[in-house]
Amino acid sequence: MQTACAIKGNISRKGDKIYHLPGTRDYERTAIDNGSGERMFCSEDEAKGAGWRAPRG
């Protein structure tokens, strides 16, 4: 059985591409809008390779 990708790639109001890992502060409240270019990632390396960054703080 394949596990769904769980890392959320969110685009901020300023246009920053930020990924959120499960269990981090904003993960549960982050919604993904595929229509605006947001997406899910299967690994942190995949997110970084696509030009997304971890949240600050």
C-alpha positions in Angstrom: 0.0 0.0 0.0 1.4 3.4 -1.0 1.4 6.2 1.6 0.2 9.6 0.5 2.7 12.4 0.5 2.3 14.5 3.7 4.5 17.6 3.4 2.4 20.6 2.5 3.8 23.2 0.0 2.1 26.5 0.7 2.6 29.8 -1.1 2.5 32.8 1.3 0.7 36.1 0.6 4.2 37.5 -0.2 4.7 34.7 -2.7 7.2 32.7 -0.6 7.1 29.0 -1.3 7.2 27.3 2.2 6.9 23.7 3.1 5.4 22.4 6.3 6.2 19.0 7.9 3.7 17.0 9.8 3.7 18.0 13.5 5.1 21.5 13.0 3.4 24.6 14.2 1.4 25.6 11.2 0.9 22.2 9.6 -2.7 21.5 10.7 -4.0 24.9 9.8 -2.3 25.0 6.4 -4.6 24.3 3.5 -3.3 23.4 0.0 -4.8 25.1 -3.0 -3.6 23.1 -6.0 -5.1 25.8 -8.4 -2.7 28.4 -7.1 0.4 26.3 -7.5 0.5 24.9 -3.9 1.2 21.2 -3.7 2.2 18.2 -1.6 5.7 16.7 -1.3 6.8 13.2 -0.3 10.2 14.3 1.1 11.9 17.4 2.4 14.6 16.9 -0.2 11.9 16.9 -2.9 10.5 20.2 -1.6 13.9 21.9 -1.3 14.8 20.6 -4.8 11.7 22.3 -6.2 12.7 25.6 -4.7 10.6 25.6 -1.5 12.0 26.5 1.9 11.2 25.5 5.5 9.3 28.0 7.6 11.3 30.6 9.6 11.2 30.5 13.4 
